[in-house]
Amino acid sequence: MQRQIAKLALEDGTVYTGWSFGARGETFGEVVFNTSITGYQEVLTDPSYKGQIVTMTYPHIGNYGINADDRESPKPQVEGFVVRELTRIPSNFRSQSSLEQYLADHQIMGIEGIDTRALVRRLRVRGVMTGVLSTEDLDDASLVKKAISSPKIVGRDLVRSVVPEQTFEWRDGFIGELGKQPVTRRGGTCRIVAVDFGMKWNILRCLVEAGGRVTVVPGTARADDVLSYDPDGIFLSNGPGDPEPLEYAIGLVRDILRKKRPAIPVFGICLGHQLLGLAHGAQSYKLKFGHRGANQPVLHRRSGRVEITTQNHGFALRIDTLPRELEVTHLNLNDGTLEGIRHMRQPIFSVQYHPEASAGPHDSMYLFDEFVALMR
């Protein structure tokens, strides 16, 4: 097989040379890393990775192939994919195609054969930065200039590129191996309106399994559109990028909080958590290299219990800017950053991490049951 050289250039002047897989061409994005050992398909299809080139820290990727059940959205959302060694012949009874073919089919560029340990160490020391991945332009100086001049994540609205075009009903619960996840199954008696800013599908499965009848509305909707369904509960989803430029989304959440009946519970995850905080007057900031992986320890302050969580975010809320009515419920044990809040007087709560996992541990699945319990 003929191999094509590919290069990844960072805005600090570092250039890595490897081999191309998937599509060929040129792409740019914020270069980040994920510490999960498995779950590369879920990572690829998570809309929160829009605008980013993702590096996997685990050295062998592609071992178990690709299947239709493990998608978190209709297609890969990453701008590029970086691995140490690609497995071209997958071995798993669920596999329907190889990772290489999957990326080629969806025109996503990948690079293998570079020192991913060196790349991750650079990102940890200097922070995540914009990079350019190319098989066309192999001139180092030219690629570095492109990386420097490429748009940055801060200040960009990436949500509009991943929100659904129209409202739809979601009825699917867990399938296959997902059916073994520990969520209490109940009949769908609670009407949940899920506001989609770039939502992972397993969140919707968890809401259904916990007892919800779920209507999904685009994150660009108005508060009146959301409330017109007379919901028993409102869910605010994850999504990509910087929350502060999303004035329409912050306004949507603020209007929902102002117009809704006080008894309607609101639950947010990841970007939804950040938007809830911003709607209450808190401030956000960019983390140096973010939290991405399935092994982040989080302290539940009330119980003292430590949950191992799946995370994917590059921004966080400033604890010292939270208003009095918001209580800090969860903290990240690696760096002390905010991982959860709850309103002191209303049934409103959110977490920065991903309790639906997929892939990852199931320690935080109880939050979906808590949401439904508040509605009931």
C-alpha positions as a Markdown table, in Angstrom:
| # | Residue | x | y | z |
|---|---|---|---|---|
| 1 | Met | 0.0 | 0.0 | 0.0 |
| 2 | Gln | 1.3 | 3.4 | -0.9 |
| 3 | Arg | 1.6 | 5.7 | 2.1 |
| 4 | Gln | 1.1 | 9.5 | 1.9 |
| 5 | Ile | 3.2 | 11.8 | 4.1 |
| 6 | Ala | 1.2 | 14.2 | 6.3 |
| 7 | Lys | 2.3 | 17.0 | 8.6 |
| 8 | Leu | 0.8 | 18.6 | 11.7 |
| 9 | Ala | 2.0 | 22.1 | 12.4 |
| 10 | Leu | 1.3 | 24.1 | 15.6 |
| 11 | Glu | 1.2 | 27.8 | 16.0 |
| 12 | Asp | 4.2 | 27.7 | 18.3 |
| 13 | Gly | 6.4 | 26.6 | 15.4 |
| 14 | Thr | 6.4 | 22.8 | 16.2 |
| 15 | Val | 5.9 | 20.5 | 13.2 |
| 16 | Tyr | 5.2 | 16.7 | 13.4 |
| 17 | Thr | 5.6 | 14.5 | 10.3 |
| 18 | Gly | 3.7 | 11.2 | 10.0 |
| 19 | Trp | 1.5 | 9.2 | 7.6 |
| 20 | Ser | -1.9 | 10.2 | 6.3 |
| 21 | Phe | -5.0 | 8.0 | 6.8 |
| 22 | Gly | -8.6 | 8.7 | 6.1 |
| 23 | Ala | -9.1 | 11.7 | 3.8 |
| 24 | Arg | -6.4 | 13.8 | 2.2 |
| 25 | Gly | -6.2 | 17.6 | 1.9 |
| 26 | Glu | -5.7 | 20.3 | 4.6 |
| 27 | Thr | -7.6 | 21.2 | 7.7 |
| 28 | Phe | -7.2 | 23.4 | 10.8 |
| 29 | Gly | -8.5 | 23.3 | 14.3 |
| 30 | Glu | -7.6 | 23.6 | 18.0 |
| 31 | Val | -5.3 | 20.7 | 18.8 |
| 32 | Val | -6.4 | 18.9 | 22.0 |
| 33 | Phe | -5.9 | 15.5 | 23.6 |
| 34 | Asn | -8.2 | 12.8 | 25.0 |
| 35 | Thr | -6.9 | 10.3 | 27.6 |
| 36 | Ser | -9.5 | 7.5 | 27.1 |
| 37 | Ile | -8.2 | 4.0 | 26.3 |
| 38 | Thr | -11.4 | 3.1 | 24.4 |
| 39 | Gly | -14.3 | 5.0 | 22.9 |
| 40 | Tyr | -12.6 | 6.6 | 19.9 |
| 41 | Gln | -15.8 | 6.3 | 17.8 |
| 42 | Glu | -17.8 | 8.2 | 20.5 |
| 43 | Val | -15.0 | 10.8 | 20.6 |
| 44 | Leu | -15.1 | 11.2 | 16.8 |
| 45 | Thr | -18.9 | 11.7 | 16.7 |
| 46 | Asp | -19.3 | 14.0 | 19.7 |
| 47 | Pro | -20.4 | 17.4 | 18.4 |
| 48 | Ser | -18.5 | 19.1 | 21.3 |
| 49 | Tyr | -15.3 | 18.4 | 19.3 |
| 50 | Lys | -16.4 | 20.6 | 16.4 |
| 51 | Gly | -13.5 | 22.9 | 15.5 |
| 52 | Gln | -10.8 | 20.6 | 17.1 |
| 53 | Ile | -8.1 | 18.2 | 16.0 |
| 54 | Val | -8.1 | 15.4 | 18.5 |
| 55 | Thr | -5.1 | 13.5 | 19.7 |
| 56 | Met | -5.6 | 10.1 | 21.4 |
| 57 | Thr | -3.0 | 9.4 | 24.2 |
| 58 | Tyr | -3.6 | 5.7 | 24.0 |
| 59 | Pro | -1.1 | 4.4 | 21.4 |
| 60 | His | -3.2 | 1.8 | 19.5 |
| 61 | Ile | -6.4 | 3.1 | 17.9 |
| 62 | Gly | -8.8 | 1.4 | 15.6 |
| 63 | Asn | -8.5 | -2.1 | 17.2 |
| 64 | Tyr | -12.2 | -2.8 | 17.3 |
| 65 | Gly | -13.3 | -1.0 | 14.2 |
| 66 | Ile | -16.5 | 1.0 | 13.8 |
| 67 | Asn | -20.2 | 0.1 | 14.2 |
| 68 | Ala | -23.5 | 1.9 | 13.8 |
| 69 | Asp | -24.6 | 1.6 | 17.5 |
| 70 | Asp | -21.7 | 3.6 | 19.1 |
| 71 | Arg | -22.3 | 6.9 | 17.2 |
| 72 | Glu | -23.0 | 10.0 | 19.2 |
| 73 | Ser | -24.3 | 11.9 | 16.2 |
| 74 | Pro | -24.9 | 11.1 | 12.5 |
| 75 | Lys | -21.2 | 11.7 | 11.4 |
| 76 | Pro | -17.7 | 12.5 | 12.7 |
| 77 | Gln | -17.5 | 16.0 | 14.0 |
| 78 | Val | -13.8 | 16.5 | 14.6 |
| 79 | Glu | -11.6 | 18.5 | 12.2 |
| 80 | Gly | -8.8 | 16.0 | 12.3 |
| 81 | Phe | -7.6 | 12.9 | 14.2 |
| 82 | Val | -4.1 | 12.2 | 15.5 |
| 83 | Val | -2.9 | 8.7 | 16.7 |
| 84 | Arg | 0.4 | 7.0 | 17.4 |
| 85 | Glu | -0.5 | 3.8 | 15.6 |
| 86 | Leu | -3.5 | 3.0 | 13.5 |
| 87 | Thr | -4.9 | -0.6 | 13.4 |
| 88 | Arg | -6.0 | -1.2 | 9.9 |
| 89 | Ile | -7.4 | -4.7 | 10.5 |
| 90 | Pro | -10.0 | -4.5 | 13.3 |
| 91 | Ser | -11.0 | -7.5 | 15.3 |
| 92 | Asn | -14.4 | -7.4 | 17.0 |
| 93 | Phe | -17.7 | -9.1 | 16.4 |
| 94 | Arg | -19.5 | -5.8 | 16.4 |
| 95 | Ser | -17.2 | -4.2 | 13.8 |
| 96 | Gln | -18.8 | -3.1 | 10.5 |
| 97 | Ser | -15.9 | -1.2 | 9.0 |
| 98 | Ser | -12.4 | 0.0 | 9.8 |
| 99 | Leu | -11.6 | 3.3 | 11.3 |
| 100 | Glu | -9.6 | 4.3 | 8.3 |
| 101 | Gln | -12.5 | 3.6 | 5.9 |
| 102 | Tyr | -14.9 | 5.4 | 8.2 |
| 103 | Leu | -12.8 | 8.6 | 8.2 |
| 104 | Ala | -12.3 | 8.4 | 4.4 |
| 105 | Asp | -16.0 | 8.0 | 3.8 |
| 106 | His | -16.7 | 11.2 | 5.8 |
| 107 | Gln | -13.7 | 13.2 | 4.5 |
| 108 | Ile | -12.0 | 13.5 | 7.8 |
| 109 | Met | -8.2 | 13.7 | 7.8 |
| 110 | Gly | -6.0 | 11.6 | 10.1 |
| 111 | Ile | -2.3 | 11.4 | 10.8 |
| 112 | Glu | -0.4 | 8.5 | 12.4 |
| 113 | Gly | 3.2 | 7.6 | 13.2 |
| 114 | Ile | 4.0 | 10.8 | 15.2 |
| 115 | Asp | 5.2 | 10.9 | 18.8 |
| 116 | Thr | 1.9 | 11.6 | 20.5 |
| 117 | Arg | 3.6 | 11.6 | 23.9 |
| 118 | Ala | 5.7 | 14.5 | 22.9 |
| 119 | Leu | 2.7 | 16.3 | 21.4 |
| 120 | Val | 0.6 | 15.8 | 24.5 |
| 121 | Arg | 3.5 | 17.0 | 26.8 |
| 122 | Arg | 3.8 | 20.1 | 24.7 |
| 123 | Leu | 0.1 | 20.8 | 24.9 |
| 124 | Arg | 0.1 | 20.3 | 28.7 |
| 125 | Val | 3.1 | 22.6 | 29.2 |
| 126 | Arg | 2.1 | 25.4 | 26.8 |
| 127 | Gly | -1.6 | 24.9 | 26.5 |
| 128 | Val | -3.8 | 23.8 | 23.6 |
| 129 | Met | -3.1 | 25.7 | 20.4 |
| 130 | Thr | -4.3 | 26.0 | 16.8 |
| 131 | Gly | -2.8 | 23.6 | 14.3 |
| 132 | Val | -2.9 | 22.8 | 10.6 |
| 133 | Leu | -3.0 | 19.2 | 9.3 |
| 134 | Ser | -2.0 | 18.8 | 5.7 |
| 135 | Thr | -1.0 | 16.3 | 3.0 |
| 136 | Glu | -0.9 | 19.1 | 0.3 |
| 137 | Asp | 1.4 | 21.7 | 1.8 |
| 138 | Leu | 4.5 | 20.0 | 3.3 |
| 139 | Asp | 6.6 | 23.2 | 3.8 |
| 140 | Asp | 7.1 | 23.6 | 7.5 |
| 141 | Ala | 7.3 | 27.4 | 7.5 |
| 142 | Ser | 4.2 | 27.7 | 5.4 |
| 143 | Leu | 2.2 | 25.4 | 7.6 |
| 144 | Val | 3.2 | 27.3 | 10.8 |
| 145 | Lys | 2.1 | 30.6 | 9.2 |
| 146 | Lys | -1.2 | 29.0 | 8.4 |
| 147 | Ala | -1.6 | 27.8 | 12.0 |
| 148 | Ile | -0.8 | 31.2 | 13.4 |
| 149 | Ser | -3.4 | 32.9 | 11.1 |
| 150 | Ser | -6.1 | 30.3 | 11.5 |
| 151 | Pro | -9.3 | 31.2 | 13.5 |
| 152 | Lys | -9.1 | 30.5 | 17.2 |
| 153 | Ile | -11.7 | 28.8 | 19.4 |
| 154 | Val | -12.2 | 31.7 | 21.7 |
| 155 | Gly | -14.9 | 34.1 | 20.5 |
| 156 | Arg | -16.2 | 31.7 | 17.8 |
| 157 | Asp | -19.8 | 30.4 | 17.6 |
| 158 | Leu | -19.4 | 26.7 | 16.8 |
| 159 | Val | -22.9 | 25.7 | 18.0 |
| 160 | Arg | -24.7 | 26.9 | 14.9 |
| 161 | Ser | -22.8 | 24.4 | 12.8 |
| 162 | Val | -24.0 | 21.4 | 14.9 |
| 163 | Val | -27.5 | 22.2 | 16.0 |
| 164 | Pro | -30.4 | 20.3 | 14.4 |
| 165 | Glu | -32.3 | 22.1 | 11.7 |
| 166 | Gln | -35.7 | 21.4 | 13.2 |
| 167 | Thr | -37.5 | 20.0 | 16.2 |
| 168 | Phe | -38.0 | 16.2 | 16.5 |
| 169 | Glu | -39.1 | 13.5 | 18.9 |
| 170 | Trp | -36.6 | 11.0 | 20.3 |
| 171 | Arg | -37.9 | 7.6 | 21.4 |
| 172 | Asp | -34.9 | 5.3 | 21.4 |
| 173 | Gly | -33.5 | 3.8 | 24.7 |
| 174 | Phe | -30.4 | 1.7 | 25.1 |
| 175 | Ile | -29.5 | -0.9 | 22.5 |
| 176 | Gly | -27.1 | -3.8 | 22.5 |
| 177 | Glu | -24.4 | -3.4 | 25.2 |
| 178 | Leu | -25.7 | 0.0 | 26.1 |
| 179 | Gly | -28.7 | -1.8 | 27.6 |
| 180 | Lys | -26.6 | -2.9 | 30.5 |
| 181 | Gln | -26.1 | 0.7 | 31.8 |
| 182 | Pro | -27.5 | 1.3 | 35.4 |
| 183 | Val | -30.4 | 3.7 | 34.8 |
| 184 | Thr | -33.7 | 2.8 | 36.4 |
| 185 | Arg | -36.1 | 2.0 | 33.6 |
| 186 | Arg | -39.5 | 3.6 | 33.9 |
| 187 | Gly | -42.4 | 4.3 | 31.5 |
| 188 | Gly | -42.2 | 7.5 | 29.5 |
| 189 | Thr | -44.5 | 9.7 | 31.5 |
| 190 | Cys | -42.5 | 12.9 | 31.9 |
| 191 | Arg | -42.5 | 15.4 | 29.0 |
| 192 | Ile | -38.9 | 16.6 | 28.6 |
| 193 | Val | -37.9 | 19.3 | 26.1 |
| 194 | Ala | -34.2 | 18.9 | 25.4 |
| 195 | Val | -32.5 | 22.0 | 24.0 |
| 196 | Asp | -29.8 | 20.8 | 21.6 |
| 197 | Phe | -26.6 | 22.8 | 21.3 |
| 198 | Gly | -24.7 | 19.8 | 19.9 |
| 199 | Met | -26.1 | 16.9 | 21.9 |
| 200 | Lys | -24.6 | 13.4 | 22.3 |
| 201 | Trp | -27.2 | 10.8 | 21.5 |
| 202 | Asn | -26.6 | 8.8 | 24.7 |
| 203 | Ile | -27.9 | 11.7 | 26.7 |
| 204 | Leu | -31.2 | 11.2 | 24.9 |
| 205 | Arg | -31.1 | 7.5 | 25.5 |
| 206 | Cys | -30.6 | 8.1 | 29.2 |
| 207 | Leu | -33.5 | 10.5 | 29.4 |
| 208 | Val | -35.8 | 8.0 | 27.7 |
| 209 | Glu | -34.6 | 5.1 | 29.9 |
| 210 | Ala | -35.1 | 7.2 | 33.1 |
| 211 | Gly | -38.8 | 7.8 | 32.1 |
| 212 | Gly | -38.9 | 10.8 | 29.7 |
| 213 | Arg | -40.9 | 11.5 | 26.5 |
| 214 | Val | -38.3 | 13.6 | 24.8 |
| 215 | Thr | -38.8 | 16.4 | 22.3 |
| 216 | Val | -35.6 | 17.9 | 20.9 |
| 217 | Val | -35.5 | 21.6 | 19.9 |
| 218 | Pro | -32.6 | 23.4 | 18.2 |
| 219 | Gly | -30.4 | 25.5 | 20.5 |
| 220 | Thr | -31.3 | 28.5 | 18.3 |
| 221 | Ala | -35.0 | 28.3 | 19.4 |
| 222 | Arg | -36.8 | 30.9 | 21.5 |
| 223 | Ala | -38.0 | 30.4 | 25.0 |
| 224 | Asp | -41.6 | 30.6 | 23.9 |
| 225 | Asp | -40.9 | 27.7 | 21.5 |
| 226 | Val | -39.5 | 25.6 | 24.3 |
| 227 | Leu | -42.3 | 26.4 | 26.8 |
| 228 | Ser | -45.0 | 25.8 | 24.1 |
| 229 | Tyr | -44.6 | 22.0 | 24.6 |
| 230 | Asp | -45.8 | 22.5 | 28.3 |
| 231 | Pro | -42.7 | 20.5 | 29.5 |
| 232 | Asp | -42.4 | 18.8 | 32.9 |
| 233 | Gly | -38.7 | 19.4 | 32.6 |
| 234 | Ile | -36.2 | 21.2 | 30.4 |
| 235 | Phe | -32.8 | 19.8 | 29.6 |
| 236 | Leu | -29.8 | 21.9 | 28.3 |
| 237 | Ser | -27.3 | 19.9 | 26.3 |
| 238 | Asn | -23.6 | 19.8 | 25.7 |
| 239 | Gly | -22.0 | 21.5 | 22.7 |
| 240 | Pro | -18.8 | 22.9 | 21.2 |
| 241 | Gly | -16.5 | 25.8 | 21.9 |
| 242 | Asp | -16.6 | 29.0 | 23.9 |
| 243 | Pro | -19.9 | 29.7 | 25.7 |
| 244 | Glu | -19.6 | 33.5 | 26.0 |
| 245 | Pro | -20.2 | 34.4 | 22.3 |
| 246 | Leu | -23.5 | 32.5 | 22.4 |
| 247 | Glu | -25.6 | 35.5 | 23.3 |
| 248 | Tyr | -28.7 | 33.9 | 21.7 |
| 249 | Ala | -28.2 | 30.8 | 23.8 |
| 250 | Ile | -27.6 | 32.7 | 27.0 |
| 251 | Gly | -30.6 | 34.8 | 26.3 |
| 252 | Leu | -32.7 | 31.6 | 25.6 |
| 253 | Val | -31.7 | 30.2 | 29.0 |
| 254 | Arg | -32.3 | 33.5 | 30.8 |
| 255 | Asp | -35.8 | 33.8 | 29.2 |
| 256 | Ile | -36.6 | 30.2 | 30.1 |
| 257 | Leu | -35.7 | 30.9 | 33.7 |
| 258 | Arg | -37.7 | 34.1 | 33.7 |
| 259 | Lys | -40.8 | 32.8 | 32.0 |
| 260 | Lys | -41.1 | 29.2 | 33.2 |
| 261 | Arg | -43.2 | 28.1 | 36.1 |
| 262 | Pro | -40.9 | 27.8 | 39.2 |
| 263 | Ala | -41.8 | 24.1 | 39.5 |
| 264 | Ile | -40.4 | 23.1 | 36.1 |
| 265 | Pro | -37.0 | 21.4 | 36.8 |
| 266 | Val | -34.0 | 22.4 | 34.6 |
| 267 | Phe | -30.9 | 20.1 | 34.1 |
| 268 | Gly | -27.8 | 21.1 | 32.2 |
| 269 | Ile | -24.7 | 19.2 | 31.1 |
| 270 | Cys | -21.4 | 20.6 | 29.9 |
| 271 | Leu | -22.1 | 23.6 | 27.7 |
| 272 | Gly | -25.7 | 23.6 | 29.2 |
| 273 | His | -24.1 | 23.9 | 32.6 |
| 274 | Gln | -22.0 | 26.9 | 31.5 |
| 275 | Leu | -25.0 | 28.6 | 29.9 |
| 276 | Leu | -26.9 | 28.2 | 33.1 |
| 277 | Gly | -24.1 | 29.9 | 35.0 |
| 278 | Leu | -23.8 | 32.7 | 32.5 |
| 279 | Ala | -27.5 | 33.2 | 32.5 |
| 280 | His | -27.3 | 33.7 | 36.3 |
| 281 | Gly | -24.5 | 36.3 | 35.9 |
| 282 | Ala | -21.4 | 34.1 | 36.4 |
| 283 | Gln | -18.3 | 34.3 | 34.2 |
| 284 | Ser | -16.5 | 31.6 | 32.2 |
| 285 | Tyr | -12.8 | 31.2 | 31.3 |
| 286 | Lys | -10.6 | 29.0 | 29.1 |
| 287 | Leu | -8.7 | 26.2 | 30.7 |
| 288 | Lys | -5.0 | 25.7 | 29.8 |
| 289 | Phe | -5.5 | 22.3 | 28.1 |
| 290 | Gly | -9.0 | 21.3 | 29.2 |
| 291 | His | -10.5 | 18.0 | 30.5 |
| 292 | Arg | -11.0 | 15.3 | 27.9 |
| 293 | Gly | -11.2 | 11.7 | 28.8 |
| 294 | Ala | -13.0 | 9.0 | 30.8 |
| 295 | Asn | -11.0 | 9.1 | 34.0 |
| 296 | Gln | -11.6 | 12.5 | 35.7 |
| 297 | Pro | -12.2 | 12.3 | 39.5 |
| 298 | Val | -15.0 | 14.5 | 40.8 |
| 299 | Leu | -16.0 | 15.1 | 44.4 |
| 300 | His | -19.7 | 15.2 | 45.2 |
| 301 | Arg | -19.6 | 17.6 | 48.1 |
| 302 | Arg | -22.7 | 16.7 | 50.0 |
| 303 | Ser | -22.0 | 12.9 | 50.1 |
| 304 | Gly | -18.2 | 13.0 | 50.1 |
| 305 | Arg | -18.3 | 10.4 | 47.3 |
| 306 | Val | -15.8 | 10.5 | 44.5 |
| 307 | Glu | -17.1 | 9.9 | 41.0 |
| 308 | Ile | -14.9 | 8.9 | 38.1 |
| 309 | Thr | -16.3 | 10.8 | 35.1 |
| 310 | Thr | -16.2 | 11.3 | 31.4 |
| 311 | Gln | -15.3 | 14.9 | 30.4 |
| 312 | Asn | -14.9 | 17.0 | 27.3 |
| 313 | His | -14.6 | 20.7 | 27.8 |
| 314 | Gly | -12.1 | 23.5 | 27.4 |
| 315 | Phe | -13.9 | 26.2 | 29.3 |
| 316 | Ala | -15.2 | 26.4 | 32.9 |
| 317 | Leu | -17.2 | 28.7 | 35.1 |
| 318 | Arg | -15.4 | 30.8 | 37.7 |
| 319 | Ile | -16.4 | 29.8 | 41.1 |
| 320 | Asp | -15.9 | 33.2 | 42.6 |
| 321 | Thr | -18.4 | 34.8 | 40.2 |
| 322 | Leu | -21.3 | 32.5 | 41.1 |
| 323 | Pro | -24.3 | 34.3 | 42.6 |
| 324 | Arg | -25.4 | 33.4 | 46.1 |
| 325 | Glu | -28.4 | 31.4 | 44.9 |
| 326 | Leu | -26.1 | 28.9 | 43.2 |
| 327 | Glu | -24.5 | 26.2 | 45.4 |
| 328 | Val | -21.3 | 24.4 | 44.3 |
| 329 | Thr | -22.2 | 20.7 | 44.3 |
| 330 | His | -19.2 | 19.1 | 42.5 |
| 331 | Leu | -15.5 | 19.8 | 42.2 |
| 332 | Asn | -12.7 | 18.4 | 40.0 |
| 333 | Leu | -10.1 | 16.7 | 42.3 |
| 334 | Asn | -7.3 | 17.2 | 39.8 |
| 335 | Asp | -7.4 | 21.0 | 39.6 |
| 336 | Gly | -10.3 | 22.2 | 41.9 |
| 337 | Thr | -12.4 | 23.5 | 39.0 |
| 338 | Leu | -16.1 | 23.7 | 39.2 |
| 339 | Glu | -18.0 | 20.6 | 38.1 |
| 340 | Gly | -21.6 | 21.1 | 39.3 |
| 341 | Ile | -24.1 | 23.7 | 40.6 |
| 342 | Arg | -27.6 | 23.6 | 42.1 |
| 343 | His | -30.0 | 26.5 | 42.7 |
| 344 | Met | -30.8 | 27.0 | 46.4 |
| 345 | Arg | -34.5 | 27.7 | 45.9 |
| 346 | Gln | -35.6 | 26.3 | 42.5 |
| 347 | Pro | -35.3 | 22.8 | 40.9 |
| 348 | Ile | -32.3 | 23.8 | 38.7 |
| 349 | Phe | -29.0 | 21.9 | 38.6 |
| 350 | Ser | -26.2 | 21.1 | 36.2 |
| 351 | Val | -22.8 | 19.4 | 35.9 |
| 352 | Gln | -19.8 | 20.2 | 33.8 |
| 353 | Tyr | -18.9 | 16.5 | 33.1 |
| 354 | His | -20.8 | 13.9 | 31.1 |
| 355 | Pro | -22.9 | 11.5 | 33.3 |
| 356 | Glu | -24.2 | 9.7 | 30.2 |
| 357 | Ala | -20.6 | 8.5 | 29.7 |
| 358 | Ser | -20.4 | 6.7 | 26.3 |
| 359 | Ala | -17.7 | 5.9 | 26.5 |
| 360 | Gly | -16.7 | 5.9 | 30.1 |
| 361 | Pro | -17.7 | 5.0 | 33.7 |
| 362 | His | -21.3 | 5.0 | 34.9 |
| 363 | Asp | -20.7 | 6.5 | 38.4 |
| 364 | Ser | -22.9 | 9.6 | 37.7 |
| 365 | Met | -25.9 | 8.0 | 35.9 |
| 366 | Tyr | -28.0 | 8.7 | 39.1 |
| 367 | Leu | -28.3 | 12.4 | 37.9 |
| 368 | Phe | -30.9 | 11.3 | 35.2 |
| 369 | Asp | -33.0 | 9.6 | 37.9 |
| 370 | Glu | -32.7 | 12.7 | 40.0 |
| 371 | Phe | -33.9 | 14.9 | 37.2 |
| 372 | Val | -37.0 | 12.7 | 36.6 |
| 373 | Ala | -37.6 | 12.5 | 40.3 |
| 374 | Leu | -37.8 | 16.3 | 40.4 |
| 375 | Met | -40.3 | 16.2 | 37.6 |
| 376 | Arg | -42.5 | 13.6 | 39.3 |
